[in-house]
């Protein structure tokens, strides 16, 4: 999963750079709260919260990529979403299986 995310992030950064879009360099407020919450947990409590977060985040990502793949206005970003969506769907499936 880390390899997939790293590859996708690098590709997205290349596309964004070509489109002159600045990508965030820090966590947004939601993910910073998530990081702080996880930092205070250990053992089973950490594992359970982490997997809840992974399922929720991958659900959000799949929904966003589905929208972009269907109705995106920029052809390069639309193609990127279409290409990346199966990987995200697989990650969501793995996250749900691990959570269960």
C-alpha positions in Angstrom: 0.0 0.0 0.0 2.8 2.4 0.8 4.5 1.7 -2.5 1.2 2.3 -4.4 0.5 5.6 -2.5 4.1 6.8 -3.1 3.8 6.1 -6.8 0.4 7.7 -7.1 1.5 10.8 -5.1 4.6 11.2 -7.4 2.4 11.0 -10.5 -0.1 13.5 -9.1 2.7 15.9 -8.2 4.0 15.7 -11.8 0.5 16.4 -13.2 -0.1 19.2 -10.7 3.2 20.8 -11.5 2.4 20.7 -15.2 -0.9 22.3 -14.5 0.7 24.9 -12.2 -1.4 23.7 -9.2 0.2 24.0 -5.8 -0.4 20.9 -3.6 -0.6 21.1 0.2 2.7 20.5 1.9 1.2 19.9 5.4 -1.7 17.9 6.8 -5.1 19.5 6.7 -6.9 20.0 10.1 -8.8 16.7 9.8 -5.8 14.6 9.3 -3.7 16.5 11.9 -6.5 15.7 14.4 -6.3 12.0 13.3 -2.5 12.0 13.7 -2.7 13.5 17.2 -5.4 11.0 18.2 -3.4 8.1 17.0 -0.2 9.4 18.7 -2.0 9.0 22.0 -3.1 5.4 21.5 -1.2 2.1 21.8 -1.7 -1.6 21.1 -5.2 -2.8 20.2 -6.7 0.7 20.6 -4.3 2.1 18.1 -4.8 -0.7 15.6 -8.6 -0.4 15.8 -8.6 3.4 15.4 -6.1 3.2 12.6 -8.1 0.8 10.6 -11.3 2.8 11.2 -9.5 5.8 9.8 -8.1 3.8 6.8 -11.5 2.5 5.9 -13.1 6.0 6.2 -10.3 7.7 4.3 -10.2 5.1 1.5 -14.0 5.4 1.2 -13.7 9.2 0.8 -10.9 8.7 -1.8 -12.8 6.2 -3.8 -15.8 8.5 -3.9 -13.7 11.5 -5.0 -11.9 9.5 -7.7 -15.2 8.0 -9.0 -16.6 11.6 -9.4 -13.4 12.8 -11.1 -13.3 9.7 -13.4 -16.9 10.2 -14.5 -17.2 14.0 -14.6 -13.7 15.5 -14.5 -13.2 18.5 -16.7 -9.4 18.2 -17.1 -8.7 15.2 -19.3 -5.3 14.5 -17.7 -6.8 14.5 -14.2 -9.8 12.4 -15.4 -7.5 9.8 -16.9 -5.4 9.8 -13.7 -8.5 9.1 -11.7 -9.6 6.4 -14.0 -6.3 4.7 -13.9 -5.9 5.0 -10.1 -9.4 4.1 -9.0 -8.9 0.3 -9.2 -5.9 0.5 -6.9 -7.9 2.6 -4.4 -10.8 0.2 -4.5 -8.4 -2.6 -3.8 -6.9 -0.7 -0.9 -10.4 -0.1 0.5 -11.2 -3.8 0.2 -8.0 -4.7 2.0 -8.7 -2.1 4.8 -12.2 -3.5 5.3 -10.8 -7.0 5.5 -8.1 -6.1 7.9 -10.6 -4.1 10.1 -12.9 -7.1 10.2 
